[in-house]
Amino acid sequence: MAVKKNVILVHGFLESESMWSELLQNTSSRLAFHTIALPGHKGGSEVLPDELSGYADYISKKLDEHKIKDAFLVGHSMGGYCCLDFAKRYSYRVKGICLFHSSAAEDGPEKKQSRLNAMDLIRENKSAYIKTLLTSVFAIKNREKFKEQITTLCENAGTMKEEAIIAAQNAMMNREGSVEFLKERQFPLFYYVGQHDELLPQEKMLKEIQSIPGSLVHFSESAGHMGQYEDTLDAFGFLKRIVRAY
């Protein structure tokens, strides 16, 4: 009997393991999907890391608990940052990475200031911050269509403590870039990019991808930053194809 390939799915900022539910419904005899709830998020540890490395160590701990030696990692947005930091620290455990609406670049000055402003808003009105952010990650043309989904996402994120949201923002703001690391990597690298993503514009992502030899990209014509909802069949079909091939 063939050994199943382990695939680790790491959700994004303010999200939960439920973002992968449609993918998990389609089980495979060749693939073993495992979801990880990040610290501070719904279902995750209440111990909050000070840096992104803490989230990476948490992923390693979860792999140990499941007796998984190595795996193909898929990270959405912040989850992608965590996967990259994991790869830097535990490269021998990485069979491949897909940056799902995520980037290997570090925050620039403007983005860092935006995160600092966000932390102030979180302290003033957590609910308003959550609603604004989780609406903006959907393509403008999709926001009315996914109004109920946005409401559900906001309700789930609303269970997070202020300090957990701020800790995640701090970790992302202070992370180091991974582009140079990826140029020397020994594993396959994939990107899934939404053509209507306002957080990670297509033009910016193309420059990053073109600078990293051997990286492969798939563009969603329908999605913003949330392909798992905006273009489900395309997004999860792509993920299943790449993890089967590598």
C-alpha positions, 0 to 999 in steps of 0.5 A, a space after each residue: 500500500 502506497 504511503 500517503 503524502 502529507 500536506 500541511 494547510 496553514 490558514 491566514 490572519 484572522 482566519 481559522 482551519 475552516 477556510 480549508 473545509 471545501 478542500 478537505 471534503 474531497 479526500 484522496 487515497 494519495 494525500 493526507 491533509 492536515 490543518 493547523 490553527 495558528 496561535 491566538 486564532 480560533 482553535 489554536 494555542 493561547 500562548 502568543 509568539 513574539 516573532 514569526 519564528 514562534 509560529 514556525 516552531 508551533 508548526 514543527 511541534 504540530 508535525 511532531 505530534 502527528 509523527 510527520 517527518 516532512 510535508 508539502 506546506 500550503 500557507 494562505 497570506 500570514 500562513 505563507 509567511 509562517 511556512 517560509 519561516 518554518 522552511 528556513 528553520 526546518 528545511 529538511 522537513 519541507 517537500 514543497 511550498 505553495 504561497 497561497 495569496 502570500 508573498 516572500 517579500 518583507 514589509 516596506 515602510 508604508 506597510 509597516 506604518 499601516 500595521 502600526 495604524 491597524 494596531 491602534 484601531 484594534 485597541 480602539 474598536 476591534 470589531 470595526 477593524 475586523 469588518 474593514 479588513 475582512 471585507 477588503 480582502 475580497 475583490 470589489 466585484 465579489 463583496 456583495 456576492 460573499 456578504 454572508 461569508 464575510 459576516 461569518 468570517 467577522 464573527 469567527 475573528 471576533 472571538 480572537 483577543 485583541 492581544 492575539 491580533 496585535 501579536 500577529 500584526 507585530 510578527 508580520 511587521 517584523 518578519 525578514 524577507 525570504 526572497 534570497 532564501 528561496 533563490 537557493 531553496 532545494 524544494 519546489 515553490 508555487 504561487 497562487 495569485 488573485 488578479 483582483 488582490 488589493 493586498 498583493 497586487 498582480 504587478 508586484 507579485 509578478 516581479 517577485 516571482 520572476 526574481 525567484 528561479 524555478 517558481 511556478 505561478 497560477 493566476 485566478 481571474 476571479 479572486 482577490 485575496 480569498 480564492 478559497 471562497 471566490 474561486 473555490 474550484 480553481 484554487 483547490 483544484 490547483 492545490 491538489 494538482 501540485 501536491 500530487 505532482 510533487 
